[in-house]
Each structure stands twice: as structure tokens, then as C-alpha cells.
Amino acid sequence: MLTLVFLGRLEDAAGGPERRIAAGTPLTLSDICAQLGGDLAAQIGDPTTKIALNGVIVAGDDWRAGDGDELAFLPPVSGG
């Protein structure tokens, strides 16, 4: 299973802090968004959302995540 961790406002959109999804083959961000669908997919697919694969920030769609991996989604920070 692939563990998805949602931080900040993404946790509200996801309905909880994490989800587990099946990853029979390594998945791209596009694959994950297709499984999640709706507003959550739009938010995690937004270029301002940072993604950490096993604790390392990754960029774009040049990575793959599979069983045993953890993806954390970090929304942009706002405030003053």
C-alpha cells in the first residue's frame, strides 16, 4: 500500500490526515489524482502544493511512488 499524508488544509479536503491506496505498479501524480478525483485531486495537483516522497521534496511528475512509499502533500503557507 502507498500511504498518502495530507497536511494543513489538505487534511480537511481529504477528510483525514492520511489515506492508503493500492499501488500494484509505481504511480505518478497524475495516476494518484485520477484515483482521488474531485477537489482533492485539484488541490494536490496544484503546482503550489509541495510533495515529499519518503521525506524528500520532489518536483513535477518525474517520480513514481509504489507500495511501501509515503507521499506527503504540503499546501502553500499563507499568513503574516
Backbone as ProteinMPNN parsed JSONL, in Angstrom:
{"seq_chain_A": "MLTLVFLGRLEDAAGGPERRIAAGTPLTLSDICAQLGGDLAAQIGDPTTKIALNGVIVAGDDWRAGDGDELAFLPPVSGG", "coords_chain_A": {"N_chain_A": [[0.83, -1.177, 0.0], [0.37, 2.254, -0.658], [1.049, 5.117, 1.174], [-0.643, 8.08, 1.713], [-0.186, 11.276, 2.91], [-1.758, 14.033, 4.284], [-1.396, 17.416, 4.825], [-2.105, 20.429, 6.707], [-4.604, 22.475, 5.238], [-5.221, 20.594, 3.366], [-5.718, 18.266, 4.706], [-8.313, 18.624, 5.644], [-9.704, 18.671, 3.202], [-9.239, 16.076, 2.372], [-10.542, 14.637, 4.251], [-9.314, 13.588, 6.428], [-6.116, 12.829, 8.047], [-4.564, 10.985, 6.627], [-4.448, 8.581, 3.911], [-4.583, 5.322, 2.487], [-3.624, 3.743, -0.454], [-3.907, 1.291, -3.044], [-1.097, 0.222, -4.852], [-0.225, -1.361, -7.248], [1.538, -1.141, -9.349], [4.208, 1.236, -9.775], [3.133, 4.581, -9.193], [2.305, 7.723, -10.744], [1.929, 11.272, -10.1], [-0.272, 12.085, -11.589], [-1.63, 9.63, -11.893], [-2.362, 9.154, -9.221], [-3.992, 11.375, -8.677], [-6.083, 10.792, -10.428], [-7.196, 8.581, -9.167], [-8.082, 9.706, -6.776], [-9.703, 11.911, -7.447], [-12.018, 14.734, -7.95], [-12.16, 17.716, -5.868], [-10.018, 17.351, -4.086], [-8.054, 16.1, -5.673], [-7.558, 18.183, -7.46], [-6.437, 20.05, -5.73], [-4.095, 18.746, -4.713], [-2.771, 18.405, -7.066], [-2.141, 20.93, -7.8], [0.336, 23.262, -8.773], [1.494, 24.734, -6.687], [1.41, 23.174, -4.466], [3.511, 21.357, -2.44], [5.334, 18.288, -2.612], [6.399, 15.509, -0.824], [8.322, 12.693, -1.111], [8.84, 9.924, 0.662], [10.023, 11.567, 2.601], [11.584, 13.348, 1.136], [11.574, 16.233, -0.783], [9.983, 16.372, -3.902], [9.777, 17.26, -7.381], [7.52, 18.288, -9.969], [6.356, 15.788, -12.279], [8.129, 13.755, -12.376], [8.64, 11.477, -10.926], [7.963, 8.336, -9.26], [5.765, 6.491, -7.178], [5.324, 3.747, -5.033], [4.165, 0.647, -3.519], [4.709, 0.647, -0.044], [5.87, 3.135, 0.014], [5.752, 6.592, 1.133], [3.853, 9.426, 0.584], [3.769, 12.802, 1.14], [1.703, 15.603, 1.205], [1.988, 19.01, 0.969], [0.444, 21.975, 1.513], [0.538, 25.344, 0.127], [1.912, 27.859, 2.259], [0.344, 30.427, 4.021], [-0.048, 33.701, 5.417], [0.949, 36.049, 7.939]], "CA_chain_A": [[0.0, 0.0, 0.0], [1.01, 3.57, -0.709], [0.469, 5.987, 2.185], [-0.75, 9.49, 1.362], [-0.318, 12.099, 4.109], [-2.268, 15.354, 3.929], [-1.095, 18.4, 5.859], [-2.812, 21.707, 6.628], [-5.97, 22.477, 4.703], [-5.429, 19.384, 2.561], [-6.29, 17.259, 5.598], [-9.763, 18.841, 5.618], [-10.203, 18.263, 1.879], [-9.123, 14.619, 2.277], [-11.383, 14.017, 5.263], [-8.464, 12.979, 7.445], [-4.693, 13.094, 7.84], [-3.901, 10.099, 5.658], [-5.163, 7.52, 3.202], [-3.74, 4.293, 1.886], [-4.169, 3.282, -1.722], [-3.171, 0.193, -3.67], [-0.16, 0.645, -5.891], [0.324, -2.571, -7.843], [2.694, -0.662, -10.103], [4.522, 2.589, -9.335], [2.175, 5.579, -9.649], [2.689, 9.126, -10.91], [0.962, 12.199, -9.507], [-1.48, 12.001, -12.412], [-2.316, 8.387, -11.521], [-2.942, 9.333, -7.887], [-5.094, 12.33, -8.821], [-7.191, 10.094, -11.085], [-7.83, 7.72, -8.165], [-8.72, 10.511, -5.739], [-10.757, 12.691, -8.083], [-12.632, 15.914, -7.347], [-11.443, 18.873, -5.348], [-8.75, 16.927, -3.5], [-7.108, 15.897, -6.776], [-7.189, 19.504, -7.97], [-5.564, 20.709, -4.761], [-2.759, 18.142, -4.638], [-2.151, 18.574, -8.373], [-1.792, 22.346, -7.979], [1.796, 23.409, -8.744], [1.97, 25.349, -5.443], [1.453, 22.138, -3.433], [4.78, 20.628, -2.402], [5.172, 16.854, -2.409], [7.58, 14.833, -0.283], [8.327, 11.238, -1.298], [9.701, 9.337, 1.691], [10.733, 12.628, 3.308], [12.387, 14.178, 0.238], [10.734, 17.02, -1.687], [10.131, 16.048, -5.324], [9.167, 18.275, -8.231], [6.913, 17.853, -11.219], [5.787, 14.45, -12.379], [9.273, 12.93, -12.774], [8.852, 10.486, -9.886], [6.974, 7.265, -9.147], [5.624, 6.008, -5.804], [4.69, 2.439, -5.018], [3.908, 0.013, -2.237], [5.715, 0.903, 0.982], [6.282, 4.535, -0.01], [4.888, 7.58, 1.752], [3.796, 10.727, -0.084], [3.171, 13.853, 1.962], [1.277, 16.758, 0.414], [2.118, 20.202, 1.794], [-0.14, 23.116, 0.822], [1.3, 26.577, 0.301], [1.699, 28.502, 3.545], [-0.003, 31.849, 3.929], [-0.101, 34.335, 6.72], [1.784, 37.233, 8.054]], "C_chain_A": [[0.876, 1.243, 0.0], [0.298, 4.458, 0.298], [0.522, 7.427, 1.698], [-1.008, 10.266, 2.64], [-0.702, 13.507, 3.67], [-2.057, 16.309, 5.091], [-1.909, 19.677, 5.641], [-4.222, 21.554, 6.099], [-6.265, 21.263, 3.828], [-6.015, 18.254, 3.411], [-7.818, 17.389, 5.621], [-10.357, 18.354, 4.302], [-10.212, 16.741, 1.731], [-10.033, 13.903, 3.265], [-10.597, 13.306, 6.346], [-7.007, 13.18, 7.114], [-3.994, 12.167, 6.862], [-4.885, 9.108, 5.042], [-4.139, 6.528, 2.692], [-4.422, 3.845, 0.602], [-3.295, 2.158, -2.269], [-2.291, 0.746, -4.781], [0.518, -0.604, -6.444], [1.548, -2.29, -8.689], [2.99, 0.747, -9.618], [3.6, 3.622, -10.002], [2.809, 6.95, -9.791], [1.662, 9.988, -10.184], [-0.348, 12.154, -10.287], [-2.296, 10.759, -12.086], [-3.044, 8.538, -10.186], [-4.126, 10.284, -7.946], [-6.31, 11.659, -9.459], [-7.925, 9.191, -10.097], [-8.604, 8.53, -7.134], [-9.892, 11.314, -6.281], [-11.148, 13.95, -7.32], [-11.688, 16.999, -6.889], [-10.099, 18.495, -4.756], [-7.689, 16.734, -4.575], [-6.637, 17.236, -7.333], [-6.212, 20.195, -7.023], [-4.179, 20.078, -4.7], [-2.028, 18.245, -5.98], [-1.743, 19.997, -8.669], [-0.274, 22.504, -7.87], [2.34, 24.049, -7.463], [2.002, 24.354, -4.281], [2.775, 21.393, -3.543], [4.494, 19.159, -2.091], [6.493, 16.286, -1.893], [7.382, 13.326, -0.445], [9.343, 10.663, -0.326], [10.606, 10.381, 2.341], [11.577, 13.546, 2.452], [11.445, 14.899, -0.729], [11.05, 16.631, -3.13], [9.395, 17.113, -6.129], [8.553, 17.638, -9.464], [6.326, 16.463, -11.144], [6.875, 13.465, -12.813], [9.601, 11.852, -11.75], [7.74, 9.442, -9.941], [6.95, 6.816, -7.687], [4.863, 4.696, -5.828], [4.458, 1.924, -3.611], [5.062, 0.269, -1.268], [6.197, 2.333, 1.024], [5.28, 5.403, 0.736], [4.996, 8.88, 0.961], [3.113, 11.703, 0.851], [2.897, 15.054, 1.067], [1.219, 17.975, 1.333], [1.54, 21.397, 1.035], [0.741, 24.345, 0.991], [0.944, 27.223, 1.652], [1.348, 29.968, 3.309], [-0.053, 32.415, 5.332], [0.845, 35.509, 6.788], [2.525, 37.312, 9.325]], "O_chain_A": [[1.964, 1.27, 0.576], [-0.93, 4.548, 0.281], [1.579, 7.933, 1.322], [-1.943, 9.954, 3.379], [-0.061, 14.098, 2.802], [-2.491, 16.04, 6.211], [-2.345, 19.964, 4.527], [-4.942, 20.625, 6.464], [-7.427, 20.941, 3.579], [-6.723, 17.389, 2.896], [-8.531, 16.386, 5.618], [-11.397, 17.696, 4.293], [-11.075, 16.18, 1.055], [-10.27, 12.702, 3.137], [-11.154, 12.508, 7.1], [-6.678, 13.648, 6.025], [-2.945, 12.515, 6.32], [-5.968, 8.843, 5.564], [-2.971, 6.863, 2.494], [-5.628, 3.6, 0.571], [-2.099, 2.089, -1.988], [-2.698, 1.622, -5.545], [1.683, -0.874, -6.151], [2.48, -3.093, -8.744], [2.093, 1.402, -9.089], [3.325, 3.551, -11.2], [3.732, 7.3, -9.055], [0.644, 9.484, -9.709], [-1.423, 12.182, -9.688], [-3.523, 10.826, -12.012], [-4.188, 8.108, -10.036], [-5.158, 10.025, -7.327], [-7.445, 11.932, -9.066], [-9.145, 9.05, -10.179], [-9.658, 8.099, -6.667], [-10.947, 11.39, -5.651], [-10.681, 14.2, -6.209], [-10.594, 17.183, -7.421], [-9.131, 19.241, -4.904], [-6.548, 17.161, -4.404], [-5.458, 17.406, -7.641], [-5.269, 20.85, -7.467], [-3.182, 20.798, -4.642], [-0.8, 18.178, -6.022], [-1.076, 20.259, -9.669], [0.338, 21.937, -6.965], [3.531, 23.922, -7.178], [2.559, 24.655, -3.226], [3.118, 20.865, -4.601], [3.531, 18.835, -1.396], [7.559, 16.547, -2.45], [6.395, 12.763, 0.028], [10.547, 10.879, -0.465], [11.784, 10.131, 2.6], [12.23, 14.445, 2.983], [10.629, 14.271, -1.404], [12.211, 16.566, -3.533], [8.499, 17.784, -5.616], [9.001, 16.594, -9.938], [5.861, 16.017, -10.095], [6.608, 12.486, -13.51], [10.73, 11.363, -11.712], [6.711, 9.643, -10.587], [7.992, 6.765, -7.033], [3.879, 4.549, -6.553], [4.543, 2.672, -2.638], [6.233, 0.128, -1.622], [6.872, 2.722, 1.977], [4.129, 5.02, 0.945], [6.094, 9.371, 0.702], [1.996, 11.456, 1.304], [3.746, 15.466, 0.277], [0.505, 17.981, 2.336], [2.094, 21.794, 0.01], [1.588, 24.392, 1.884], [-0.194, 27.133, 2.113], [1.976, 30.652, 2.5], [-0.097, 31.673, 6.313], [1.459, 35.896, 5.794], [3.269, 38.268, 9.547]]}, "name": "protein", "num_of_chains": 1, "seq": "MLTLVFLGRLEDAAGGPERRIAAGTPLTLSDICAQLGGDLAAQIGDPTTKIALNGVIVAGDDWRAGDGDELAFLPPVSGG"}
